[in-house]
Amino acid sequence: MIRSLSAISLSLLACTTANAGIWTVSNNGQNDFYTVADAMGDGRVQNGDTIKILSGSYAGFDTGDLAITIEPGNSPGIVNLIGGSRIRANSGVNFEISGLNSGLNGGAVEFDQMIVTGNMSFEGTLGIRLTGGFTPSYGDSFALVQTGGTLTFTGQTNLPTLAGGLNWNITVVSGSSQFGSAGYSLVASVVPAPSAAALVGLAGLITGRRRRN
């Protein structure tokens, strides 16, 4: 179930304040840390900071007690995680979307993705930012996380408003383009928002049922 955002989650994802640190992880050695684990274990990384994980392959990680924001990819890009990973409730992941192409089968990567070979527990805040003037349409979908093991999402969302009577739907589905039928995907899709008329009809149906009871 997707819960509404708390003030804590909002302040967590707005971590580009003057007091927040922004750290970069890259396995080419040209940035702050080689691995995600190095960043998590470094005392300079504090609550409210952002950790940008550039495209590449890394060991899986657990955000632990830190209240941080993870930004995967190279705006956008693909982060491969070997083993399991866990995003705890006090942290979050921001995904950038600039188009429909995953880049996994060629072409430009147009939305951030995390490909996890093991299990993934996503308990924190899932954020989406639209970039490059991209506007999603009805029926568009984005597999933001794919796993070779189990995948659970019990977190909250921070999603951009869609025009034209559209809404976001965040679901975990069985199957993955990378791991086949044994895998799972965390998918953000664009669906029609419930109309006011439908909501009124539903309210009347519920009221009628209560009266009969």
Secondary structure in CASP SS format (residue, H / E / C, confidence):
PFRMAT SS
TARGET T0000
AUTHOR 0000-0000-0000
METHOD secondary structure of the structure
MODEL  1
M C 1.00
I C 1.00
R E 1.00
S C 1.00
L C 1.00
S C 1.00
A H 1.00
I H 1.00
S H 1.00
L H 1.00
S H 1.00
L H 1.00
L H 1.00
A C 1.00
C C 1.00
T C 1.00
T C 1.00
A C 1.00
N C 1.00
A C 1.00
G C 1.00
I E 1.00
W E 1.00
T E 1.00
V E 1.00
S C 1.00
N C 1.00
N C 1.00
G C 1.00
Q C 1.00
N C 1.00
D C 1.00
F E 1.00
Y C 1.00
T C 1.00
V H 1.00
A H 1.00
D H 1.00
A H 1.00
M H 1.00
G C 1.00
D C 1.00
G C 1.00
R C 1.00
V C 1.00
Q C 1.00
N C 1.00
G C 1.00
D C 1.00
T E 1.00
I E 1.00
K E 1.00
I E 1.00
L C 1.00
S C 1.00
G E 1.00
S E 1.00
Y E 1.00
A E 1.00
G C 1.00
F C 1.00
D E 1.00
T C 1.00
G C 1.00
D C 1.00
L C 1.00
A C 1.00
I C 1.00
T E 1.00
I E 1.00
E E 1.00
P E 1.00
G C 1.00
N C 1.00
S C 1.00
P C 1.00
G C 1.00
I E 1.00
V E 1.00
N E 1.00
L E 1.00
I E 1.00
G C 1.00
G C 1.00
S E 1.00
R E 1.00
I E 1.00
R C 1.00
A C 1.00
N C 1.00
S C 1.00
G E 1.00
V E 1.00
N E 1.00
F E 1.00
E E 1.00
I E 1.00
S C 1.00
G C 1.00
L C 1.00
N C 1.00
S C 1.00
G C 1.00
L C 1.00
N C 1.00
G C 1.00
G C 1.00
A C 1.00
V C 1.00
E C 1.00
F E 1.00
D C 1.00
Q E 1.00
M E 1.00
I E 1.00
V E 1.00
T C 1.00
G C 1.00
N C 1.00
M E 1.00
S E 1.00
F E 1.00
E C 1.00
G C 1.00
T E 1.00
L E 1.00
G E 1.00
I E 1.00
R E 1.00
L E 1.00
T C 1.00
G C 1.00
G C 1.00
F C 1.00
T C 1.00
P C 1.00
S C 1.00
Y C 1.00
G C 1.00
D C 1.00
S E 1.00
F E 1.00
A E 1.00
L E 1.00
V E 1.00
Q E 1.00
T E 1.00
G C 1.00
G C 1.00
T C 1.00
L E 1.00
T E 1.00
F E 1.00
T C 1.00
G C 1.00
Q E 1.00
T E 1.00
N E 1.00
L C 1.00
P C 1.00
T C 1.00
L C 1.00
A C 1.00
G C 1.00
G C 1.00
L E 1.00
N E 1.00
W E 1.00
N E 1.00
I E 1.00
T E 1.00
V E 1.00
V E 1.00
S E 1.00
G E 1.00
S E 1.00
S C 1.00
Q C 1.00
F C 1.00
G E 1.00
S E 1.00
A E 1.00
G E 1.00
Y E 1.00
S E 1.00
L E 1.00
V E 1.00
A E 1.00
S E 1.00
V E 1.00
V E 1.00
P E 1.00
A C 1.00
P C 1.00
S C 1.00
A H 1.00
A H 1.00
A H 1.00
L H 1.00
V H 1.00
G H 1.00
L H 1.00
A H 1.00
G H 1.00
L H 1.00
I H 1.00
T H 1.00
G H 1.00
R H 1.00
R H 1.00
R H 1.00
R H 1.00
N C 1.00
END
